[in-house]
Amino acid sequence: MSTQTQKNMSLKSLLKPSVISKLFEPIAAFNVLKTVQIKYYVHTTRKEQGKVVEKFVDEITSVTKMSEADYKVLKQVKTPPKEVEFRGSNFNFPCLNRRFLDGPEPTYHKIEGGYKTYHHKQPFHFYYNDGVLPEIEVAYETWGNLNSNATNAILLYTGLSASSHAASQEDNMKPGWWEKFIGPGRPLDTNKFYVICANQLGGCYGTTGPSSKNPLNGEYYGTHFPMVSIKDMVESQIHLLTHLGIDRVYAAVGSSLGGMCSVAMASLYPDKVARVISISGCAKTHPTSIALRYLQRRCIMEDPEWKVGHYYGGEYPLKGMKLAREIATMTYRSGLEWEKRFGRLRLPGEEPSLCHNFEIEQYIEYQGLQFATKYDPNSLLYISKAMDLFDINEFYEDEESSGLSRIKCPTLVMGVTTDLLFPVKQQRDLAQGLKRSGNSSVTYYELNSIYGHDTFLLDLNSVGTAVKGFLETQMSVNGNLSKSDDSIIL
């Protein structure tokens, strides 16, 4: 390229690295570019740009005549150090997360099959706002065998984000969320009991919920889905039991949301429950729990991709769902565990930045990432709100008698001292409320586990032992032995 041609080029084009690399030898390209940029920014008036370009081109042309050896010598020339007036940050966004595998975690899968479905073809009426659906489906799985007189059934209620897949079975061999608790000789012993677990109404793993289609118009329900209550969840599974030919369950068992449901079932349908287990549950929701779940809902609803709940077939509200799960993760575990597990451990090779520097940061974000696409955001909104609205007394018009006074069967209540989401005071209040209401067969255990609310998923030794002992021990109901039900375990 001639000198004249170079002079006619604009300074703007000369500043492009791709042009510089073509004009000059690679070894000089960076130095020349830096030189031109420095000189260019010194001159700010448009009137001088023409002369500046011509002058710089002449200088650049002379520079290109240097040999590679000359450049090496030039690079070794030391210039007086200049005082640095500003040196800021240049972070790489978005922050990257490496897969985090350390430590015990619950087993949750995105379930897309391997379950049975009960189709309730009659209109289903909801407790709130006169809501009604033309029909519902309930996804469920079973383990063990139902005995001839149908008295050995255990109905296992799930938590908020769990599916019907509580344990592996022939139609789905993946580990379930209560895998170590269900099976021959285990706490829910399938040699003795017929265990049933269904996806909650409003969920997204086979049971009718916001992500289901309205059979009347073929469109996704989205936020046109009726408001759900704990009472509705219980009644949907009462329909399932009727379908299975079971009039009364040996036990209603549940943890977290499931612990609310097991208590509600025994209160709403006392003749259909022989005994109750409620782990990390309550009779009414604590304000702190409401606030924590409210924040999760706001994260989803503030995501532009949420589109007022009608995002099906379009962009998924991933950011909102991810952040909601990160907040939820903080409520599921305890500071005691994180102090022992993470402390202030730093990530190796990471300079201080606005991204991850501590292992606990990486862990929280990974929990959000791995769950965000497993669960439907609208299901989280509806079911978490149902939990917040729960008060066992709300379902009865008679204000003088509590919902707990209807529960007379043997009841096991378990709480965890490190639970942030369901403070242990709630389980104490539940057990005491049952006793004050006249139930003389209440057993209360308080566990000192480091796993917080997730203890019911992870602590097989403590939780499993208590559950197995309660289920397999003869219980008296207000002083009378319940032989008809207990005979199956002898």
N, C-alpha and C positions, 0 to 999 in steps of 0.2 A: 504494500500500500504506500502511495507517495506521501510526501510531507504535506503537499497541498490538500490532498484528500483528507488527511488527518485534521488539518486546520478547519475544514468545512464541517467537520462533525460537531454536533452539539455537545456541550459539557454534560448534559443529562445522560446522553448515550454512553459517554466515556466512563461515567460513574457505575455503569452496569458491570458486574464481575464477568458476565459472559463476553462482553465486548473487550474488556481489558485482557482476558485470557487469550483472545484471538490476536490482539495487537502485539502482545509481548510474550517473551518466554515465560513459562509457568513459574520459574523461580523468582521472577521479578514482579509478577502480576499483583501479588498482595501488597508489596511495598509501594508500587506505583499507585494502586488504588487508594491506599491510605494517604499517600502524599497529596493526591488530587483532592480527596475529600477534605483534608485539613485546610488546604489553600482555598477551596471553594467556599467553605463556611466562613472564612475570614471576610470575604467580599460579599456584601449583601445587596448592593444597589444594582438595578437592572442595566443602568447606563454603562457600567464598567464591565458587564459580563462578556461583551464581544471582545474587548481587549484582553480580558483575563483568559478567555478560551484560547486566543491566539498565542498568548505568552506561555500558557501551560502546555499547549501542544508542542511548541518549540522545545520546552524543557523535556517533555516526555520523549520526543524524537531523539534528543541527545542521549537520554537515558537508555533507549533501546539499542544504541550502538555499543553499549557495554557488553563485554563478554561475560560468560558465566563465572569465570574466575574473578572478574572485576566486582561482580555482585557479591561474591563471597567475602571479598575484602571490605566492600562497602557495609555489609551486614555486621562486620566485626568492629566498625568504628563506634566508639562509645560517645553518647551525647550526655550532656549534663542532666541529671534527674530533675524532673519538674514536680512541683508541689501539686498533689491531687486535690482538686476542689470538690469533686463529687464522685462517689462510687456506690451505686445502688444495687438493687436486686434484679435478677433476671431468671425468675422461676419458670419451670416447665409445667404449664397447666394444660389439660386437667391433671390432677395428681393421680399417679398410677398406683395400683394396689396389687401386691403379690398374693397368691393363694395362701391362705392361713389355715394350717392343719393341726396346730398344736392344741391339746387339751380336749376334755370330754364335751361333746355337743349332742343335742337331740337329733334324732334321725327323722327328717321330713323329706318326702318325695312329692313331686308333682304327679299326682295319680290321674291317669287317663283311661284306666280300665282295670280289669281283675276284680270287679265288685258286682254284686247283684243289685237289681233295681226294683223297688216296689212302686207301682204306679197307682196313686190315689186319684181316681177318675172323677170324684165329686168335688164341688167347690170347697176350697179351704178358707175358713174365715180367720182373720188375724185379730189380735186383742186390741191393737191401737188403730184409731182413725177409721174404723169400719172397713178395713182393708180386706180384700178377697181375691183369690186367684181361682181360675176355672178348674185347675188341677195341679197336683204337685207330684214330684218323683223323689224318692228317698233312696240314696245309695247306701248299701250296707254290706258287711262281711261277717262271717261266722267262723267259729272254731269249736271243736268238740261235737258232741251229739246231744240232741234233745231227748230226754227220757220219755217213757211211755205216757206219763201223766203230766208232762210239760211243766215240771216244778223246779228244774235245775238251771233255768236261764238266768244269765247275768247280763244286764244291759249296761254297756260301758259308754258313757258320754265323753265326748272329746273336748279339748280346749279350742280356743279361737281358730288357730291356723292348722289344725290337724285334719286329716282325712279319715275315712273309715278303715284305712289300712293300719290297724294297730299292731299287727304281727304278720309274719309271712304265712302264706297258705298256698294251696296248690294252684290257684289262679293268678297269684302274684307272689313270687318267691323273694322279692326284695324285703329287707328288714323293715319292720314297722316301727312306729313311734313308741310303742310299749313292748317291743320285741321280747325282752327278757322277763316280762311279767306274765306272759300268756303262753301256756303250753303244758304238757304233762309234768306234774310235780311242781309247777311254778305257782306264784301267788294266785293267779286265776287258772286253776288246775283243770285242763281240758279232759282229764280222766274222770273228773267229777261234774264239771259244769259245761253248759252250752253258752258260749260267750258271743254276744252280738255287739257290733259297733257300727254306728251310722254316721255319715257326714251330716253336719248340722244344717237345718233349714236356713237358707240365706248363704250357704257355702258355695264352693265352686268345684267340688270334686264329685260330681254326679247327682247331688241333691239340688233341687230347684233353688235358684238364687238370682241375683241381678244379671249374671252373665248367661242365664237361660233365655230362651225365646218364648214369647207369648204365643200360645197356640192359636189365639184368635186373630192375630195379624202377622205372625211370623217374624216380628221384630224383637230385638233384645230388650229385656225389661229395663236395664240400666237403673237410673234413679226413679223410674216409674214403679219399681218394685215396692210393695207395701212395707211399712215399718215393721220390724220383727221384734218380738218379745221373747223372754225365756219361756214363758207359758206356751208360745207357739212352737218353739223347738221341742218341748216335752210332748205336746199333743201330736205333732207330726210323727214322733216315734211311738206313741201309743197306737196310732193307726198301723204302724209297721208291726208291732207286737200282735195286734188283732189279725193281721194278714198271716203271720207265722203260727197262729193258733195258740198263742200264749196269753193267758188271762192275768197271770200274776208272776212277777219275776222274783227269783230267789234274792237278788240284790240289784240295786241301782248304784253304780259306781262312777265317780267322776272326779276330775281335778281341774282347778281353775274355773273356767266357764262350765266345764263338766260337773264340778262340785256344786255350782249353783243349780244346775239342771237336776242332779240327783236329789237335792233337798226339795226343789220345787215339785218334782214328781211325787215324792212321798207326801207332800202337803196337799197337792191337787188331786192325787189319786191314791189315798192311803190304803185302799183295798187291793191295789195292784203291786204293792212293794212289801216284801218281807223284811228287808233290812237295807240300810243306807250307808254308803261310804262317801264322805265329802272331804277331799284333800285340797288344801289351799283355796277353799271356796268361801262363801259367806251367805248371809241371809239378806243383806242389802249392801250396795256398793259404797265404798269409802270415797270421800271427796278427792283425796290425793290420786286414787286410781282413775277417777273421772278426768281430772286435769291431765294426767299423763296420756290417756287415750285420746283426749281432745286434741292435744298437740300432734299426735300421729294423724288424726283425721285432717287437721289443717294442712299438714305437709302435702297430702294427696290432693286436697281440694284447691290448693293454691298453684298446683302444677298446671300450666296452660293446656297441656295435653289431656287433662282430665275431662275437659269439655262438658262440665256439669253432669258427668257420669255416663255420657254417651260416646265413648271412645272406641267401642267395639268395631273392628274393621278398619280402624285408622291408627294413628300414632298412639303408643302406649305411654301412660304417665309414669315412666320409669324413675325419673328424678324424685318425684314426690313419694313414690312407694319405697324407694331405697332409703330416703331420709326417715320416713316413718318407721321402717324396720330398725334403723340405727337407734332411734329413740327407744323403741320397744326393747331392744337388746339390753339397754341400760337398766330396764325395769325387771328383766328376767333373772339377772344374776346379782351377786352381792359384791360390795367393796372389799369384803374380807377375802373372797376368792381372788379378785383381781390384784389385790396387794400381794398375795402369795404367788399368783401365777405370772403377773407382769411386773409388779413394782414400777420402777421408773426405767425399765430396760429400753435402751435406744436401738433403733434399727442400724445395723452395721453399714458403714459407707455413706450415710446420709448427712449432708451438711444441714445446719439449722435453716429451716424454710417454713413457709406456710403450709406445706404438705406434711406427710407423715414423718415424724421424728421418733415417736414412741411406738412400741409394739401394741399398746392398748388402742392407739389411733387406728392402726392398720386392722386390728381385730374388729373394731366396731364397724369400720367401713366394709370389710369383707362380709360381715354378717348381713349388712344391708344389700350388698351386691348379689350374694348367693340366694337370697330369699325373694328379691324384688319381682322376679318373673315367675315364681312358683305359685303365687297366690293372687287372686283377683282383687284389685284395689277396692272396688265397690263392696265386695264381700267383707273386707276388713272394716269399711265404714259402717255397714249395717250391723254386723255382729258385735263390733266393739260398742256401738251405741246401745244395743240391746243389753249388754253387760252393765253399762252405766245406768240405765233406767231401772235395773232390777231392784225390787224391794218385795220380799215375799208377802208382805201385808197388803200390797197394792191390789192383789187379785181377789180381795174379799171386802164386801161392803160392810160387814160387821166390824166396827172399829174396836170393840171391846175385847174380841178374841184375836190373837195373833195367828199368822199362817203356821208358825211353829207348833202351835197347840194341837194341830191336826196330825202331827207326826208322833206315833206311839211305838213304832217298831224299833228294834235295836239299831243304834246309829253310831258309826265311828267317824269322829272329826279329827283331822290332822292339820297342824299348822307348822310353819317354819320360822324360826326366830329372825332369820336374815332376809325374809321376803319383803321386798319394797313395794311390789304391785298389790299384793293382798296382805297388808300388815297382820301380824299374828294376833293382834287384838280382835280382829274380825272372827277368827276361828274360836277364840276364847268366848267371845260374845255369843256365837252360834251354839256352842256346847252348853253354856250357862243358860241361854234362852230356852233350849230344849228341856233342860232339867227343871227350870222354873215353870215351864208349861205342863209339867207332869210326866215327862218321859223319864222313867227310872233306869233305862237301859242305854245310857250314853257313855261311850268311851272316848276319852280325849288324849291325844298324844301331841307333844310339842317337840319338834326335831331341831337340833342345833347343828344344821348342815351349812356348809359354806356356799352351796349352790343357789341360794335364794329361792325365787319362785320356781326355777327349773328343777328343784330337788325331786319333785314327783316324777320327772322323766329320767333322772340320772342316778338316784340313790336307791338301788335295788335292795341293798341290805336292810336299811331302816324302813323304807316305805313298803317294800315287798313283804318283809317279815310281819309287819303290823297288819297288812291287808290279808295275808294268808291266814294268820291266826284268827282274825275276826270272822272271816268267811267259814272257817272250818271248826269253829267252836260253837257248841250249843249255847243259844242265847235265850234268856227269859224275857217275855214281853209283859211288863208290869207284874213280874213275879210268877208268871205262868210260862212253862216251857213250850216252845213252838215246835213240837215233835214232827209235825207233818212235813215241814220244810227241812229241818235238821237231819231227818232220817237219811237223806241222800248222801251225806258225808260220813256216815258211820262205817 
